[in-house]
Each structure stands twice: as structure tokens, then as C-alpha cells.
């Protein structure tokens, strides 16, 4: 039942199954942004950035088909506790009727705790059978709270899911052999469905104030696979904090406005119809290269060489272009320009910068990235 297929038609490798036009896609996007925050105050900016992820597609290596296929991006929230991270993700999942699971990051978790395991079940007639109990990673949207508390072995299993949309299982029994691969995660919610459409997104949270004890530094490999990083702080506006009362939230319910099939169709519509302009492509390349100390040119060189040890990898071209496409569509444009790339550069690029030793507390990555953008020479095409 768990064998990888030979030649298979993957949903994201074929044309959309529904008729989607610009007006319908735009309507769903706008309603989704409103529905996900209708009782969450002060989270409009965070929800707006998070909404890009749900309608973005970028290429990953799919382990089951051994090919590059379009999949969902992954997200990281950074900030203190109590700012509404879990509520926001849960609301988004309800709005699109997605299977949602939350994993509390613990250093004692082993891979089988999140992937699943085989167990022997005794029937009422006294007979026994071997069944597979799927773990919490078997869901469409998985929130890993305080993921920087997970041990390296468990985090490796998460990274496989993020990069390859699959989970490699181990077993103490003979029925499920070592190395069997399950897809993450079928829209049918049947973990053995290896031919149907899939939607899988990991959203991690990282508490950055006061509870650093017992945590592990997130590896660069994970940060590089995380498409969008969102800073979640306390509400900026006093009126938003004034509205955070029990009377304004008790009894409120997020309404389902669409399903994952339509979300995938809209994401594919954006991917197929929003193009990258030549100016946008040149600006993207210049921006990424200007984060590398050995490549940077112009006014940005001083800050980059002073603060950055390792710049942004070539992998990020996929991530930056994909998010810029979605942002352009959300703003009513069907072509990506340098201005679109500037707007998404912070959430997509800043968390990937590796600072020089001792600079972690001397400079903010977001501010440094914005300085690089400001210091870049005005392109000749402007």
C-alpha cells in the first residue's frame, strides 16, 4: 500500500481542475484575508503576509515521483508568546477547510512521535492486527510551536517533509519495512493516497524573548527552506489592544469560504498567469548577489562586508520569484516589477542572512536587508 508509484500524474503537474479567472481568484483572496482576522486584532499585517503563502507555488523535489513539482511554501513566526500566532493559523485553516495539527516542540520528541508508528491492535474477537497510526505531521497545515526545542533527529524528519513533501517511516515490525515513504499530505486525508492532489505547509514558531534555555539554534538548512518569516509583536495601535476583550471574541466563528481544491487552482492560476518582467528578473538577481560579501557591489558593500558572513543561496531565486508573483497578483498586477520584489524582500530574504560572529545582537536582520535595498544603485532601466 505504501509503495511509491512508477509513472504518476501529479496534480500540480497538470492543468487546474476548475475554471478560475482573475475575478474569482481575486474575490477568494480578498475574502480569505478578511475571514482569517475577523476576531484577531492587530494582526492585519501578519495575516496579509501569511496569506501570500497559501496561494504561492514553488518547485521542490518530490521524493515519490523523483521529479521537481510545485508545492506550498513554509513559514516561520518569530516573536513573544501570546501574540495570536496559533489563533491566526487555525483561523486560516478553518477558512479553507484544511486539516490542521499543532505540535508542541519538545526535546524528548522522536521522529516516530510526529510521523507515526505501527502498533498491534486487538479486535473484539481476540484476533490481532498490525495498523499504522499516523502522526501529527500527517496534515495539510502543521503548526510546530517552539520548533527550536526539537532535537536534531526529529527536526531532520521535519526538514524532509518540508523539502520532499514526504515522510520516511521506520518500523519494529515486519509488515511495514524500513524506508517506506508516505506523501505529505493528500487532500483526501488518506495517508495512503499517493496519486491524488496534495497540500502541505509547515508553519514554525520561534519564541525569541526570555525562554532561550533548552532551545537549539535553527539550522541554516531550515531557514533556507523557509520561504517567509513573519515577526509577530504586540499590537502597534492602541485601539487594537483595546478591542482584545472576551466580549469581542467569545462566540465568534471563522466561516469556511472555500476548499483546498480551489486554493490550489487559484495558486496555479497565479503561477501560470503572472509573469516576471525582464526588469524584475534583473533586479532580483542583483538584490540576491548583493547579500553576498564576495559579490556585493556599490554602496551596499560596506554594510554587507561588515555584518554578513554568509549571504543568500541560489535556491532563494525560486522563493523570491514565487512570492513576488503572488504579491503582484494581490495588488492587481500580472507582471512582476522591481517594486514588487522590494515589497516582499524583507519577509523572504532577511531571515536567511548569516551574520558574522558577535553581530547577532548588534544588528537587526530586517533593518540590514532594508539598508541593502536602499543602498543598491538605481538600476539603469528605471
FIVOMAR-465531 format. One line per field, with one value per residue (C-alpha): residue in one letter; x, y, z; chain. Coordinates in Angstrom, 3 decimals. Example, Ala and Ser with C-alpha at 12.3 -4.5 7.8 and 13.67 -1.06 7.14 Angstrom:
BEGIN
type: a / s
X: 12.300 / 13.670
Y: -4.500 / -1.060
Z: 7.800 / 7.140
mol: A / A
***
This chain:
BEGIN
type: x / x / x / x / x / x / x / x / x / x / x / x / x / x / x / x / x / x / x / x / x / x / x / x / x / x / x / x / x / x / x / x / x / x / x / x / x / x / x / x / x / x / x / x / x / x / x / x / x / x / x / x / x / x / x / x / x / x / x / x / x / x / x / x / x / x / x / x / x / x / x / x / x / x / x / x / x / x / x / x / x / x / x / x / x / x / x / x / x / x / x / x / x / x / x / x / x / x / x / x / x / x / x / x / x / x / x / x / x / x / x / x / x / x / x / x / x / x / x / x / x / x / x / x / x / x / x / x / x / x / x / x / x / x / x / x / x / x / x / x / x / x / x / x / x / x / x / x / x / x / x / x / x / x / x / x / x / x / x / x / x / x / x / x / x / x / x / x / x / x / x / x / x / x / x / x / x / x / x / x / x / x / x / x / x / x / x / x / x / x / x / x / x / x / x / x / x / x / x / x / x / x / x / x / x / x / x / x / x / x / x / x / x / x / x / x / x / x / x / x / x / x / x / x / x / x / x / x / x / x / x / x / x / x / x / x / x / x / x / x / x / x / x / x / x / x / x / x / x / x / x / x / x / x / x / x / x / x / x / x / x / x / x / x / x / x / x / x / x / x / x / x / x / x / x / x / x / x / x / x / x / x / x / x / x / x / x / x / x / x / x / x / x / x / x / x / x / x / x / x / x / x / x / x / x / x / x / x / x / x / x / x / x / x / x / x / x / x / x / x / x / x / x / x / x / x / x / x / x / x / x / x / x / x / x / x / x / x / x / x / x / x / x / x / x / x / x / x / x / x / x / x / x / x / x / x / x / x / x / x / x / x / x / x / x / x / x / x / x / x / x / x / x / x / x / x / x / x / x / x / x / x
X: 0.000 / 2.907 / 4.911 / 5.942 / 4.247 / 6.142 / 4.824 / 2.241 / 0.282 / 0.696 / -1.983 / 0.440 / 1.940 / -1.355 / -3.800 / -6.243 / -9.416 / -11.762 / -12.379 / -10.605 / -10.467 / -8.955 / -12.182 / -12.898 / -9.313 / -9.222 / -12.552 / -11.362 / -8.074 / -9.773 / -12.348 / -9.644 / -7.650 / -10.736 / -12.076 / -8.800 / -8.593 / -12.197 / -11.768 / -7.983 / -6.934 / -3.597 / -2.667 / -3.607 / -0.013 / 0.960 / -2.173 / -1.541 / 1.976 / 0.830 / -1.906 / 0.767 / 1.944 / -1.403 / -1.580 / 2.093 / 3.667 / 7.367 / 9.356 / 10.505 / 11.997 / 9.165 / 10.560 / 7.724 / 7.918 / 11.652 / 10.965 / 10.548 / 6.927 / 5.128 / 4.398 / 3.466 / 5.996 / 6.746 / 6.581 / 8.220 / 6.751 / 9.206 / 8.133 / 6.988 / 4.169 / 0.552 / 0.519 / -2.038 / 0.173 / -1.768 / -5.164 / -4.184 / -3.020 / -6.048 / -8.381 / -6.712 / -7.086 / -10.782 / -11.406 / -10.090 / -11.326 / -7.827 / -6.790 / -4.805 / -2.476 / -0.369 / 2.841 / 4.376 / 8.130 / 9.791 / 13.389 / 12.094 / 10.123 / 11.419 / 10.676 / 8.008 / 6.160 / 5.367 / 5.483 / 3.501 / 4.178 / 2.930 / 1.054 / -0.747 / -4.492 / -6.571 / -10.037 / -13.151 / -12.891 / -9.411 / -7.533 / -4.729 / -3.676 / -0.937 / -2.068 / -0.320 / -1.142 / -0.328 / 1.411 / 0.572 / 2.795 / 0.145 / -1.954 / -2.398 / -1.231 / 1.131 / 1.996 / 5.146 / 5.162 / 8.662 / 10.208 / 13.675 / 13.185 / 13.053 / 16.083 / 18.212 / 16.908 / 13.288 / 13.991 / 15.609 / 12.275 / 10.537 / 13.072 / 12.456 / 8.765 / 9.416 / 11.764 / 10.435 / 6.718 / 7.138 / 7.753 / 10.130 / 8.955 / 10.725 / 9.185 / 9.863 / 7.554 / 7.861 / 4.729 / 5.996 / 9.585 / 12.244 / 12.302 / 8.681 / 7.663 / 4.276 / 3.080 / 2.507 / -0.349 / -3.231 / -6.329 / -8.301 / -6.811 / -5.969 / -2.264 / -2.002 / -3.286 / -0.206 / -1.944 / -4.299 / -3.655 / -1.661 / -1.326 / 1.347 / 2.589 / 4.754 / 4.474 / 7.053 / 7.131 / 10.228 / 9.991 / 12.794 / 12.387 / 13.038 / 12.950 / 16.157 / 17.134 / 16.631 / 16.460 / 18.595 / 19.670 / 17.640 / 19.977 / 20.722 / 19.277 / 15.876 / 15.991 / 16.890 / 13.848 / 11.552 / 10.050 / 8.579 / 9.491 / 6.982 / 7.754 / 4.819 / 4.947 / 2.374 / -0.229 / 1.129 / -2.188 / -3.759 / -7.266 / -6.426 / -5.303 / -8.439 / -10.555 / -8.867 / -11.623 / -13.555 / -16.749 / -15.240 / -14.012 / -16.313 / -18.807 / -17.090 / -16.572 / -14.474 / -16.634 / -15.463 / -15.252 / -13.596 / -11.722 / -8.185 / -9.042 / -9.923 / -6.949 / -4.673 / -6.440 / -6.028 / -2.362 / -1.859 / -3.708 / -1.305 / 1.700 / 0.537 / -0.605 / 1.683 / 4.962 / 8.340 / 9.345 / 12.882 / 13.470 / 12.123 / 14.380 / 17.479 / 16.636 / 16.047 / 19.461 / 21.190 / 19.495 / 20.390 / 24.004 / 24.335 / 23.757 / 26.983 / 30.151 / 32.299 / 29.804 / 28.381 / 28.984 / 28.293 / 27.104 / 25.796 / 29.275 / 30.372 / 27.404 / 27.338 / 31.046 / 30.891 / 27.918 / 27.231 / 29.248 / 27.161 / 24.788 / 21.712 / 21.899 / 20.818 / 17.860 / 16.181 / 15.599 / 12.672 / 11.258 / 11.621 / 10.131 / 7.206 / 6.213 / 6.679 / 4.236 / 1.613 / 2.159 / 1.827 / -1.467 / -2.783 / -2.127 / -3.937 / -0.855 / 0.002 / 3.679 / 6.359 / 8.371 / 11.305 / 8.805 / 7.027 / 10.324 / 11.240 / 7.955 / 8.459 / 12.235 / 12.090 / 9.897 / 11.585 / 15.266 / 16.093 / 15.925 / 18.361 / 21.254 / 24.031 / 25.708 / 29.326 / 30.170 / 29.241 / 26.926 / 23.711 / 22.852 / 24.394 / 22.229 / 18.669 / 18.483 / 15.349 / 16.904 / 20.105 / 18.200 / 16.297 / 19.587 / 20.915 / 17.804 / 18.197 / 21.912 / 21.552 / 22.256 / 19.266 / 19.036 / 19.723 / 16.248 / 14.487
Y: 0.000 / 2.359 / 1.684 / 4.754 / 4.808 / 4.498 / 6.927 / 9.090 / 12.192 / 14.674 / 17.304 / 20.178 / 18.915 / 19.166 / 21.931 / 23.214 / 21.183 / 24.156 / 27.215 / 30.085 / 33.634 / 36.794 / 37.997 / 34.721 / 34.350 / 37.931 / 37.506 / 34.439 / 36.102 / 39.207 / 37.207 / 34.928 / 37.852 / 39.288 / 35.991 / 34.924 / 38.066 / 38.979 / 38.458 / 38.805 / 42.369 / 43.911 / 41.057 / 42.594 / 42.922 / 39.429 / 37.922 / 39.770 / 38.330 / 34.854 / 34.892 / 35.111 / 31.627 / 29.916 / 30.981 / 30.549 / 27.604 / 26.888 / 23.857 / 21.184 / 17.758 / 15.280 / 12.047 / 9.843 / 10.863 / 11.710 / 14.978 / 18.686 / 19.537 / 22.639 / 22.649 / 25.013 / 27.279 / 27.087 / 29.877 / 30.900 / 33.178 / 34.954 / 36.783 / 36.510 / 34.298 / 35.426 / 37.416 / 35.238 / 33.012 / 29.795 / 31.504 / 33.066 / 29.785 / 27.919 / 30.559 / 30.294 / 26.511 / 26.737 / 29.270 / 26.881 / 23.654 / 22.247 / 19.514 / 21.354 / 19.922 / 21.594 / 20.080 / 21.425 / 21.344 / 19.206 / 17.931 / 14.479 / 14.018 / 11.325 / 11.178 / 8.483 / 10.768 / 13.169 / 10.877 / 7.970 / 4.372 / 0.819 / -0.767 / -4.026 / -3.658 / -6.382 / -6.900 / -7.782 / -11.397 / -11.671 / -11.513 / -9.045 / -6.957 / -4.529 / -0.983 / 2.275 / 5.237 / 8.459 / 11.203 / 14.879 / 15.692 / 13.957 / 17.076 / 19.844 / 22.630 / 21.775 / 24.369 / 23.446 / 25.621 / 26.381 / 24.182 / 25.255 / 22.897 / 19.814 / 17.554 / 17.290 / 13.838 / 14.918 / 18.140 / 16.132 / 14.371 / 17.747 / 19.025 / 16.005 / 16.799 / 20.469 / 19.749 / 16.493 / 16.514 / 13.048 / 11.130 / 8.173 / 5.720 / 3.146 / 0.084 / -2.525 / -4.916 / -6.823 / -5.507 / -2.013 / -2.298 / 0.299 / 3.240 / 3.266 / 6.712 / 8.364 / 11.527 / 14.788 / 15.409 / 14.200 / 16.371 / 13.199 / 12.946 / 9.335 / 8.954 / 6.084 / 8.208 / 8.642 / 9.677 / 12.483 / 16.219 / 17.310 / 20.371 / 20.504 / 23.541 / 23.710 / 26.838 / 27.068 / 29.462 / 30.645 / 32.464 / 34.976 / 36.584 / 35.119 / 31.373 / 30.608 / 27.915 / 24.421 / 25.539 / 24.667 / 27.143 / 26.611 / 25.208 / 27.298 / 24.458 / 25.013 / 28.781 / 28.387 / 26.143 / 28.578 / 30.827 / 33.541 / 34.771 / 36.944 / 38.978 / 38.781 / 41.530 / 43.206 / 45.405 / 48.713 / 50.569 / 51.212 / 50.749 / 47.178 / 46.339 / 47.993 / 45.577 / 42.486 / 41.572 / 38.379 / 40.040 / 40.584 / 37.022 / 34.603 / 33.031 / 34.296 / 31.681 / 31.544 / 30.593 / 28.204 / 30.212 / 27.741 / 24.432 / 23.318 / 22.251 / 25.829 / 27.209 / 25.007 / 26.063 / 29.753 / 29.220 / 27.517 / 30.343 / 32.860 / 30.730 / 30.397 / 33.968 / 36.278 / 36.727 / 38.078 / 41.189 / 41.483 / 44.420 / 42.387 / 39.435 / 41.621 / 43.371 / 40.022 / 38.734 / 41.953 / 42.012 / 38.414 / 38.806 / 41.985 / 39.989 / 38.015 / 39.613 / 38.354 / 39.535 / 42.791 / 45.962 / 49.639 / 51.464 / 48.308 / 46.761 / 48.335 / 47.143 / 43.684 / 43.018 / 44.354 / 42.373 / 39.362 / 36.141 / 34.100 / 35.647 / 34.208 / 30.978 / 30.491 / 28.399 / 31.636 / 32.689 / 30.233 / 31.547 / 35.251 / 34.963 / 32.839 / 35.188 / 38.240 / 36.691 / 36.237 / 39.723 / 41.224 / 39.394 / 40.515 / 44.073 / 43.606 / 43.204 / 40.369 / 41.222 / 41.324 / 44.545 / 45.609 / 47.356 / 44.061 / 42.404 / 45.230 / 44.761 / 41.046 / 41.151 / 41.545 / 38.521 / 36.312 / 37.241 / 38.714 / 35.528 / 33.764 / 36.134 / 34.561 / 37.287 / 37.434 / 36.095 / 38.579 / 40.588 / 38.757 / 41.338 / 44.316 / 44.466 / 43.535 / 41.365 / 43.079 / 46.518 / 45.287 / 43.880 / 47.132 / 49.036 / 46.810 / 47.580 / 51.312 / 51.274 / 49.462 / 51.690 / 52.827 / 50.329 / 51.781 / 50.766 / 52.954
Z: 0.000 / 0.651 / -2.493 / -4.460 / -7.865 / -11.100 / -13.651 / -11.959 / -12.847 / -10.066 / -9.567 / -9.655 / -12.916 / -14.822 / -15.575 / -12.923 / -12.486 / -12.145 / -14.239 / -12.484 / -13.783 / -12.369 / -10.731 / -8.930 / -7.757 / -6.522 / -4.720 / -2.810 / -1.892 / -0.510 / 1.465 / 2.840 / 4.222 / 5.953 / 7.276 / 8.874 / 11.042 / 11.744 / 15.505 / 15.715 / 16.420 / 15.492 / 13.146 / 9.796 / 8.579 / 9.736 / 8.174 / 4.923 / 4.645 / 5.734 / 3.082 / 0.359 / 1.346 / 0.825 / -2.822 / -3.712 / -5.516 / -5.952 / -7.135 / -4.708 / -5.268 / -4.794 / -3.353 / -4.582 / -8.239 / -8.242 / -10.045 / -9.415 / -8.665 / -7.451 / -3.740 / -0.915 / 0.805 / 4.519 / 7.082 / 10.359 / 13.040 / 15.322 / 18.441 / 22.059 / 23.285 / 23.385 / 20.148 / 18.339 / 16.193 / 16.801 / 16.502 / 13.188 / 11.640 / 12.974 / 11.520 / 8.113 / 8.175 / 9.020 / 6.261 / 3.598 / 5.245 / 5.777 / 8.199 / 10.875 / 13.513 / 16.192 / 17.535 / 20.732 / 20.236 / 22.900 / 23.013 / 24.017 / 20.794 / 18.475 / 14.714 / 15.154 / 17.577 / 14.762 / 11.721 / 13.102 / 14.036 / 13.720 / 16.586 / 17.282 / 17.818 / 19.423 / 17.924 / 19.919 / 18.782 / 20.275 / 16.988 / 16.489 / 13.531 / 12.703 / 11.912 / 11.154 / 13.408 / 11.528 / 13.490 / 13.612 / 10.659 / 8.557 / 7.957 / 5.412 / 7.725 / 10.596 / 13.230 / 15.170 / 18.254 / 19.549 / 16.899 / 18.056 / 21.025 / 18.791 / 18.798 / 15.675 / 14.746 / 14.910 / 13.081 / 10.283 / 9.780 / 9.621 / 7.091 / 4.873 / 4.896 / 4.097 / 1.204 / -0.263 / 0.710 / 2.172 / 5.384 / 5.583 / 8.197 / 10.322 / 11.955 / 14.623 / 12.823 / 9.583 / 7.897 / 7.232 / 6.028 / 6.785 / 4.445 / 3.287 / 2.071 / 2.608 / 0.818 / 2.665 / 2.544 / 0.324 / 0.119 / 0.676 / 4.211 / 3.374 / 4.158 / 1.678 / -1.225 / -3.418 / -6.637 / -5.611 / -5.125 / -2.091 / 0.120 / 2.836 / 4.720 / 7.838 / 9.981 / 12.774 / 15.711 / 17.488 / 20.810 / 20.905 / 24.315 / 27.742 / 27.089 / 25.210 / 27.722 / 26.343 / 22.728 / 19.730 / 17.075 / 13.925 / 11.260 / 8.205 / 6.108 / 7.729 / 7.390 / 3.726 / 3.207 / 4.997 / 2.356 / 4.565 / 8.037 / 9.910 / 13.019 / 15.448 / 18.053 / 20.276 / 18.522 / 17.294 / 17.555 / 20.945 / 19.537 / 18.509 / 22.030 / 23.394 / 21.342 / 22.785 / 25.227 / 25.905 / 24.680 / 21.240 / 20.725 / 22.574 / 20.198 / 17.062 / 14.382 / 11.248 / 8.270 / 5.595 / 2.375 / 0.011 / -0.001 / -0.710 / -4.255 / -5.170 / -3.241 / -5.352 / -8.539 / -7.685 / -6.791 / -10.142 / -11.912 / -10.337 / -11.264 / -14.891 / -15.496 / -13.512 / -15.366 / -14.348 / -16.248 / -17.558 / -15.209 / -12.286 / -13.107 / -13.333 / -10.069 / -8.307 / -9.372 / -8.345 / -4.935 / -4.069 / -5.205 / -3.160 / 0.051 / -0.514 / 0.873 / -2.027 / -4.685 / -3.375 / -5.351 / -4.867 / -1.763 / -0.086 / 0.059 / 3.333 / 5.421 / 3.824 / 4.384 / 7.935 / 9.170 / 6.922 / 6.990 / 4.518 / 2.002 / 0.344 / -1.650 / -5.285 / -4.039 / -2.988 / -6.593 / -6.603 / -3.330 / -4.072 / -7.562 / -6.359 / -3.532 / -5.787 / -8.284 / -5.579 / -4.184 / -7.648 / -8.184 / -4.797 / -5.964 / -9.257 / -11.456 / -13.811 / -14.202 / -11.505 / -11.349 / -9.130 / -6.833 / -6.140 / -5.291 / -2.923 / -1.044 / -0.384 / 0.099 / 3.887 / 4.746 / 2.128 / 2.479 / 5.888 / 7.981 / 5.629 / 6.302 / 8.394 / 10.432 / 11.480 / 14.911 / 17.612 / 15.352 / 16.299 / 18.935 / 17.164 / 14.074 / 13.151 / 10.017 / 8.741 / 9.084 / 7.453 / 4.481 / 4.042 / 4.149 / 1.361 / -0.697 / -0.099 / -0.890 / -4.185 / -7.118 / -9.109 / -11.983 / -15.436 / -16.618 / -14.031
mol: A / A / A / A / A / A / A / A / A / A / A / A / A / A / A / A / A / A / A / A / A / A / A / A / A / A / A / A / A / A / A / A / A / A / A / A / A / A / A / A / A / A / A / A / A / A / A / A / A / A / A / A / A / A / A / A / A / A / A / A / A / A / A / A / A / A / A / A / A / A / A / A / A / A / A / A / A / A / A / A / A / A / A / A / A / A / A / A / A / A / A / A / A / A / A / A / A / A / A / A / A / A / A / A / A / A / A / A / A / A / A / A / A / A / A / A / A / A / A / A / A / A / A / A / A / A / A / A / A / A / A / A / A / A / A / A / A / A / A / A / A / A / A / A / A / A / A / A / A / A / A / A / A / A / A / A / A / A / A / A / A / A / A / A / A / A / A / A / A / A / A / A / A / A / A / A / A / A / A / A / A / A / A / A / A / A / A / A / A / A / A / A / A / A / A / A / A / A / A / A / A / A / A / A / A / A / A / A / A / A / A / A / A / A / A / A / A / A / A / A / A / A / A / A / A / A / A / A / A / A / A / A / A / A / A / A / A / A / A / A / A / A / A / A / A / A / A / A / A / A / A / A / A / A / A / A / A / A / A / A / A / A / A / A / A / A / A / A / A / A / A / A / A / A / A / A / A / A / A / A / A / A / A / A / A / A / A / A / A / A / A / A / A / A / A / A / A / A / A / A / A / A / A / A / A / A / A / A / A / A / A / A / A / A / A / A / A / A / A / A / A / A / A / A / A / A / A / A / A / A / A / A / A / A / A / A / A / A / A / A / A / A / A / A / A / A / A / A / A / A / A / A / A / A / A / A / A / A / A / A / A / A / A / A / A / A / A / A / A / A / A / A / A / A / A / A / A / A / A / A / A / A
***
